Each structure stands twice: as structure tokens, then as C-alpha cells.
Amino acid sequence: MLSAKHISIVKSTIPLLESANTAITEHFYKRLFSHHPELKNVFNMSHQQTGGQPAALFNAVAAYAKNIDNLGALSGAVERIAHKHTTFNIQPDHYPIVGHHLLETLKELAPDAFTAEVEEAWGAAYGLLAGIFIKREDELYQNSANQVGGWLGARKFKVAEKREESSLVTSFVFKPIDEQAVISYQPGQYLGIKVEPKNHEFIEIRQYSLSDKPNGNSYRISVKREAIGIPGVVSNHLHDDLNVDDIVDIYPPAGDFHYVERNAPVALISAGVGVTPMQSMLEMLADKQFDKPVFYLHACESIEQHSFNQRVSLLSEKINLQHHTWYRDASGIENPEANANVQQGFMNLALLKSQLPLTDGHFYLCGPIAFMRFAKQQLLELNVSDDRIHYEVFGPHADL
């Protein structure tokens, strides 16, 4: 039970947390993995290397401490994290392990400040939060299991099709080896996929956005090969080593970012491989013969890296769709200045001010964080209300 005294004590430790910053979570992960190395097969170790996961966890811990007397403010973050947890198959018995190492971390880093009274308060606070996550994740697990085509845990699928969409993006179509139905999903959601990359120390689980409309018997994801900086262990494995008829473990679709049906125009705005959830939404809208205007706005490096280009042109013949593309390098395009739908340089939404549904449309964003901040700021400057701008962030979550 979390008392008023517990809340007061936890909030009093906020300055200590902020002064230590990510040193807390970096120490926590080192401690956790030294005692439970098997968890390296659950956590994304690439995000440990880049520092993204320790930073995300610190922000979550700090936000919880600041809002411990107003948990409603955290409902969005709880929902987002709970969905992600289901694609890692997080179970109730994981929470005591994490809680123990978090408390021990605080005790080791601040032995004088972390008194028995503070430990008791943080233990109660963590127990409350763990209970919230366990309850919500159980609801999500049961919801997936009880629907037509649903299941619990991992289910084995085979690669039914592997197709190159652009110079860096390849699509994979998965069908269950039991040849039974698969659960539906909301366009914008993702799959959790478990693989064992060659010559790699760990089993890896990654989440990839679904890139097609639901069909009840298969799933499609479209994966970018990550070759710049730290190479993508899983993306390169999928491109190089996963072939038709190979088997993978898949967790049910999840994700709190998805299309919501409204009687209003829609703008789908993406950059790079952020196009994948937008393509899923577009495929669904075309299938339902959506009768409101749809805007499909995409930015990418070049025409060679433009995924689904021809498919979008085809769909524009079926619904009221306007599509516009911005290339950083337009050298491979004949007469780009003669094509009103093609621009060179950064996406400039002001050019479409007279056409976009600024007063009543809903705008969905996906792509690198810097791009989404850039696009969202443009929308706000065009007087689009914040509650009509929806976005998805790859990897550890960040706000725009």
C-alpha cells in the first residue's frame, strides 16, 4: 500500500535522481545482467550499447517519481510500455527481479541518502507500478489469445515471401506453420519477432511495423537494412540470412499507435522506413474505399530508396488520394520540376497549406525523431491542434 508518507519521501528524492541522471540506470543494467545474464536474450542489447535504453529508463523513473501522486498523467506511457512488453513476452515473475536490482542500485549509488525509510517508500512505489503493468499486460495477453486467430507467447511462422521494396528495404510475409488463422490488428501496430542471428551471442527480439492491411492469414513487415553506424544485428540477419520457408517465432501484434476510424480527412506523413505503418493505414483505407481525402506525404534520400512508390500510385486511382514526395537527392528523376508531386530537399508542408485538411484532418507521423519534430512543428505553425497529431517513435520512446 502506498501511503502519503511514501509519496512524500519518493518526491523528496527527485533532486538526487536528477543529479545522478543515467548513471543510475547504467549501473542498474550492469547489475541486472551480471546477476541474470539470461535476460540479455530479452533486452535489446544494441540499445544498451548506444545508451538509448538507459536514458529511456531514467526518464521513465524520473517521470514516475514526479507524478507518483498523479498517475493519470502517466497513462499514455504505461500503455505504450505495456504493449511493447507483450512483444518481449514479459511475465509477472520478471518484475521482482527488476525491482530488487533497482533498489539495490539506489542503495549502492547513494548509501547515505538511501535510508531504510527511503528504501521502504521506493519499494512500495515500485510494487504499485509493477502491479499496474502486470494487470494491463495480462489484459493485453488475454485479449490477443481470445480473439479469432489469437495466441499466447511465441508462435512459429514461416517466411512465405521475401520481396525487395527499395535499395534498403525488404518485405517479409509470414504465415503460421499450423496453417490456422491469425489475429487481426490495427494499422500502425507492430509484430515482435524472435530470431537467432548467425555468429551472435544472444537471441534477439525486435519489433517491426506491419506494412499491409489485415487479412486474417498472414502478416507483412518491411525492414530497412541498418548499415550505418552500429550495424543492425537483426535487420542485417533478416536481409542476408532469412529466406522463404525459414521459421521464426512471432508474438501477437501490439502497439498503442494506430489508425483510429473517424469521419475526417487523413494525412499520413513519413520519412525513410517510417513509411511502413503509413502503408498499412493506406492499404486499409483503400480496401474500405474511404470516402474522405487522404494525403500521403513521404520524404526519403532518393528514388532508389523510395519504398512502395508504384503501389501508392496505383492506390491513388482507387480513393481520393494525393501523394507528394520529397527527395534529398533527386538526380535519378527525369524532369522533377515538371512533376508537382515531387520536390527536392526537406519536406515543406507550407507548400500544401491550401490543400491539407488543417482544420479537421488527423495527421499521423512516423520516421526519425528529428524529422517528426520538424514535421510536427510545421503542423503547429499551420494551426493544426496538437490533439490531431499522432506519432510513432522507433526504439526507446522519446517525446517530440
Secondary structure, DSSP 8 states (H G I E B T S, - for coil): ---HHHHHHHHHTHHHHHHHTTHHHHHHHHHHHHH-GGGGGTS-HHHHHHTHHHHHHHHHHHHHHHTTT-GGGGHHHHHHHHHHHHTTT--TTHHHHHHHHHHHHHHHH-TTTS-HHHHHHHHHHHHHHHHHHHHHHHHHHHHHHHSTT--SS-EEEEEEEEEE-SSSEEEEEEEETT--------TT-EEEEEE--TT-SS-EEEEEEB-S---SS-EEEEEE---SSS--HHHHHHHHH--TT-EEEEEEEE-S------SS-EEEEEEGGGHHHHHHHHHHHHHTT--S-EEEEEEES-GGG-TTHHHHHHHTTTTTEEEEEEES--TTSSSGGG-TTEEESS--GGGGTTTS-TTT-EEEEES-HHHHHHHHHHHHHTT--GGGEEEE-SSS----
